[in-house]
Amino acid sequence: MSNSESDGGAGNDWEEHGELAWTEFDWERYLREQDDAILRYLRFYDACKVAPDRIDAVAKKMDWGQEDWSEETEDTTAAAEAAEPETFDAKDDVYTLHKNPIFIATKAIYLGLNRSWVPLASVPANVPQPLAMALLSSLQRGEEQAVQAINALDFGDYAMAVSLFKRALSGLNGTLALINDDGVARHKRVLAWREQSLPMLFDLREIWLRVISECREELDRPVDEEN
């Protein structure tokens, strides 16, 4: 696929990669590998649930350095700018949103939340259906806003990323309000789900707050330091 065949604008990041000599099959394999990264994160996360520093513990298991949590490193950028036409064997050099650690962590934790909530909420005897639908919608809304924020982060638009992460946090607070409502106490299965899900929701908040803090540091950095 050449740059001219992409749906993106003339100034998008694909131009940095040069002409990608990949087929649809190559991209499908690539995307499946990124799906596997989300599942791998979730497995590590489940294994570290009792650890107080589980966010950092999982990041270590994923072989992520501290710089991987916020922005593209200079080495990655330089490699992208120097890229020649690539074959699938060079997939490790290709960066897309799907490789962003914040994207992987966010998608994985939301996957864990949905995996446990959907089967529970699909049985009316377990969960009042208005609550079931409201919570599912809240989870989806928070995840969507977070993904938009991560996309802005990838494009280096730190101010927009902060605004979108704040929207994601608002959506997350909406989820917390739903499961902390007094009426939830009447439903034992929902209470049990709340107990296992609260740490996951707070971990999402912690991850996003860290990124917001780093984005603000970038925004406050004097222009002279960037040259």
C-alpha positions as a Python dict, from the first residue, in 0.01 Angstrom:
ca = {
    (1, 'M'): (0, 0, 0),
    (2, 'S'): (151, 330, -102),
    (3, 'N'): (94, 658, 78),
    (4, 'S'): (-123, 784, -207),
    (5, 'E'): (-359, 492, -150),
    (6, 'S'): (-403, 564, 219),
    (7, 'D'): (-714, 740, 346),
    (8, 'G'): (-507, 972, 565),
    (9, 'G'): (-420, 1332, 492),
    (10, 'A'): (-108, 1447, 316),
    (11, 'G'): (69, 1529, 641),
    (12, 'N'): (-6, 1212, 832),
    (13, 'D'): (243, 983, 1004),
    (14, 'W'): (237, 719, 730),
    (15, 'E'): (463, 940, 520),
    (16, 'E'): (734, 892, 780),
    (17, 'H'): (739, 518, 716),
    (18, 'G'): (805, 543, 346),
    (19, 'E'): (620, 313, 108),
    (20, 'L'): (493, 4, 291),
    (21, 'A'): (512, -303, 68),
    (22, 'W'): (250, -484, 273),
    (23, 'T'): (-57, -670, 157),
    (24, 'E'): (-393, -689, 329),
    (25, 'F'): (-283, -1028, 466),
    (26, 'D'): (33, -874, 613),
    (27, 'W'): (-170, -610, 794),
    (28, 'E'): (-411, -871, 925),
    (29, 'R'): (-120, -1065, 1073),
    (30, 'Y'): (20, -747, 1221),
    (31, 'L'): (-313, -654, 1381),
    (32, 'R'): (-356, -1002, 1523),
    (33, 'E'): (-17, -969, 1688),
    (34, 'Q'): (-127, -643, 1845),
    (35, 'D'): (-449, -811, 1966),
    (36, 'D'): (-228, -1074, 2126),
    (37, 'A'): (-37, -798, 2307),
    (38, 'I'): (-364, -682, 2467),
    (39, 'L'): (-444, -1037, 2577),
    (40, 'R'): (-89, -1079, 2710),
    (41, 'Y'): (-121, -759, 2912),
    (42, 'L'): (-452, -880, 3058),
    (43, 'R'): (-296, -1213, 3159),
    (44, 'F'): (-9, -1034, 3333),
    (45, 'Y'): (-254, -792, 3493),
    (46, 'D'): (-472, -1072, 3630),
    (47, 'A'): (-162, -1242, 3770),
    (48, 'C'): (-55, -919, 3946),
    (49, 'K'): (-394, -812, 4080),
    (50, 'V'): (-291, -836, 4446),
    (51, 'A'): (31, -636, 4395),
    (52, 'P'): (3, -273, 4508),
    (53, 'D'): (234, -165, 4223),
    (54, 'R'): (61, -383, 3963),
    (55, 'I'): (62, -112, 3694),
    (56, 'D'): (440, -90, 3699),
    (57, 'A'): (479, -464, 3753),
    (58, 'V'): (280, -540, 3438),
    (59, 'A'): (468, -275, 3241),
    (60, 'K'): (792, -447, 3340),
    (61, 'K'): (657, -785, 3228),
    (62, 'M'): (564, -624, 2895),
    (63, 'D'): (925, -498, 2862),
    (64, 'W'): (815, -136, 2856),
    (65, 'G'): (1060, 132, 2961),
    (66, 'Q'): (947, 444, 3145),
    (67, 'E'): (968, 649, 2826),
    (68, 'D'): (729, 411, 2652),
    (69, 'W'): (438, 529, 2865),
    (70, 'S'): (403, 877, 2725),
    (71, 'E'): (548, 957, 2386),
    (72, 'E'): (745, 830, 2091),
    (73, 'T'): (1117, 818, 2169),
    (74, 'E'): (1380, 993, 1956),
    (75, 'D'): (1516, 657, 1841),
    (76, 'T'): (1172, 547, 1720),
    (77, 'T'): (1117, 875, 1540),
    (78, 'A'): (1459, 860, 1374),
    (79, 'A'): (1397, 504, 1261),
    (80, 'A'): (1063, 602, 1112),
    (81, 'E'): (1211, 895, 924),
    (82, 'A'): (1484, 678, 777),
    (83, 'A'): (1253, 391, 686),
    (84, 'E'): (1286, 226, 345),
    (85, 'P'): (1009, 29, 172),
    (86, 'E'): (928, -253, 414),
    (87, 'T'): (827, -615, 394),
    (88, 'F'): (642, -805, 663),
    (89, 'D'): (974, -930, 804),
    (90, 'A'): (1037, -571, 916),
    (91, 'K'): (712, -554, 1119),
    (92, 'D'): (898, -474, 1441),
    (93, 'D'): (1001, -138, 1292),
    (94, 'V'): (643, -38, 1208),
    (95, 'Y'): (466, 170, 1468),
    (96, 'T'): (89, 222, 1483),
    (97, 'L'): (-147, 327, 1758),
    (98, 'H'): (-194, -41, 1842),
    (99, 'K'): (161, -58, 1979),
    (100, 'N'): (117, 236, 2215),
    (101, 'P'): (151, 103, 2574),
    (102, 'I'): (-128, 332, 2698),
    (103, 'F'): (-354, 195, 2424),
    (104, 'I'): (-267, -164, 2514),
    (105, 'A'): (-316, -112, 2888),
    (106, 'T'): (-644, 76, 2843),
    (107, 'K'): (-790, -175, 2597),
    (108, 'A'): (-680, -469, 2813),
    (109, 'I'): (-832, -340, 3137),
    (110, 'Y'): (-1156, -247, 2964),
    (111, 'L'): (-1160, -593, 2805),
    (112, 'G'): (-1134, -745, 3151),
    (113, 'L'): (-1420, -528, 3278),
    (114, 'N'): (-1645, -614, 2984),
    (115, 'R'): (-1564, -984, 2998),
    (116, 'S'): (-1689, -1004, 3355),
    (117, 'W'): (-1981, -760, 3327),
    (118, 'V'): (-2151, -875, 3005),
    (119, 'P'): (-2220, -1238, 3110),
    (120, 'L'): (-2341, -1120, 3450),
    (121, 'A'): (-2562, -842, 3318),
    (122, 'S'): (-2715, -1058, 3044),
    (123, 'V'): (-2919, -1244, 3309),
    (124, 'P'): (-3206, -1021, 3430),
    (125, 'A'): (-3219, -1204, 3762),
    (126, 'N'): (-2863, -1092, 3836),
    (127, 'V'): (-2879, -725, 3739),
    (128, 'P'): (-3165, -480, 3680),
    (129, 'Q'): (-3164, -426, 3306),
    (130, 'P'): (-3156, -44, 3321),
    (131, 'L'): (-2837, -71, 3529),
    (132, 'A'): (-2698, -336, 3296),
    (133, 'M'): (-2740, -114, 2991),
    (134, 'A'): (-2632, 207, 3165),
    (135, 'L'): (-2310, 54, 3292),
    (136, 'L'): (-2225, -109, 2961),
    (137, 'S'): (-2281, 224, 2784),
    (138, 'S'): (-2064, 401, 3044),
    (139, 'L'): (-1778, 156, 2994),
    (140, 'Q'): (-1794, 196, 2618),
    (141, 'R'): (-1804, 575, 2641),
    (142, 'G'): (-1501, 591, 2870),
    (143, 'E'): (-1302, 356, 2648),
    (144, 'E'): (-1388, 553, 2333),
    (145, 'Q'): (-1279, 883, 2487),
    (146, 'A'): (-955, 727, 2612),
    (147, 'V'): (-872, 586, 2268),
    (148, 'Q'): (-931, 930, 2113),
    (149, 'A'): (-699, 1080, 2375),
    (150, 'I'): (-427, 824, 2300),
    (151, 'N'): (-459, 901, 1931),
    (152, 'A'): (-408, 1273, 2004),
    (153, 'L'): (-110, 1180, 2219),
    (154, 'D'): (40, 981, 1932),
    (155, 'F'): (7, 1285, 1706),
    (156, 'G'): (188, 1496, 1963),
    (157, 'D'): (-115, 1716, 2035),
    (158, 'Y'): (-68, 1718, 2412),
    (159, 'A'): (-331, 1983, 2486),
    (160, 'M'): (-599, 1790, 2300),
    (161, 'A'): (-485, 1467, 2465),
    (162, 'V'): (-529, 1625, 2809),
    (163, 'S'): (-879, 1745, 2719),
    (164, 'L'): (-980, 1403, 2591),
    (165, 'F'): (-829, 1219, 2886),
    (166, 'K'): (-1030, 1450, 3113),
    (167, 'R'): (-1341, 1343, 2922),
    (168, 'A'): (-1240, 981, 2969),
    (169, 'L'): (-1198, 1046, 3341),
    (170, 'S'): (-1545, 1201, 3349),
    (171, 'G'): (-1682, 887, 3186),
    (172, 'L'): (-1495, 672, 3438),
    (173, 'N'): (-1641, 878, 3722),
    (174, 'G'): (-1983, 811, 3572),
    (175, 'T'): (-1913, 439, 3588),
    (176, 'L'): (-1807, 471, 3952),
    (177, 'A'): (-2125, 663, 4031),
    (178, 'L'): (-2337, 386, 3883),
    (179, 'I'): (-2176, 104, 4080),
    (180, 'N'): (-2163, 308, 4403),
    (181, 'D'): (-2534, 390, 4393),
    (182, 'D'): (-2722, 287, 4707),
    (183, 'G'): (-2951, 64, 4502),
    (184, 'V'): (-2659, -162, 4406),
    (185, 'A'): (-2646, -291, 4765),
    (186, 'R'): (-2964, -491, 4698),
    (187, 'H'): (-2792, -702, 4433),
    (188, 'K'): (-2524, -935, 4569),
    (189, 'R'): (-2381, -1031, 4231),
    (190, 'V'): (-2340, -667, 4133),
    (191, 'L'): (-2173, -598, 4467),
    (192, 'A'): (-1928, -883, 4403),
    (193, 'W'): (-1854, -744, 4056),
    (194, 'R'): (-1802, -398, 4203),
    (195, 'E'): (-1546, -529, 4451),
    (196, 'Q'): (-1335, -691, 4179),
    (197, 'S'): (-1376, -403, 3935),
    (198, 'L'): (-1303, -102, 4154),
    (199, 'P'): (-924, -164, 4152),
    (200, 'M'): (-933, -191, 3772),
    (201, 'L'): (-1119, 137, 3736),
    (202, 'F'): (-878, 310, 3973),
    (203, 'D'): (-584, 168, 3776),
    (204, 'L'): (-725, 319, 3457),
    (205, 'R'): (-753, 651, 3635),
    (206, 'E'): (-396, 624, 3763),
    (207, 'I'): (-259, 548, 3416),
    (208, 'W'): (-446, 839, 3256),
    (209, 'L'): (-349, 1082, 3533),
    (210, 'R'): (17, 989, 3483),
    (211, 'V'): (-11, 1061, 3112),
    (212, 'I'): (-196, 1389, 3174),
    (213, 'S'): (85, 1495, 3407),
    (214, 'E'): (350, 1414, 3146),
    (215, 'C'): (153, 1593, 2875),
    (216, 'R'): (135, 1905, 3090),
    (217, 'E'): (509, 1885, 3150),
    (218, 'E'): (559, 1882, 2773),
    (219, 'L'): (324, 2179, 2731),
    (220, 'D'): (508, 2375, 3002),
    (221, 'R'): (853, 2302, 2860),
    (222, 'P'): (1017, 2614, 2714),
    (223, 'V'): (1044, 2610, 2336),
    (224, 'D'): (1425, 2655, 2359),
    (225, 'E'): (1457, 2314, 2529),
    (226, 'E'): (1304, 2141, 2229),
    (227, 'N'): (1573, 2270, 1990),
}
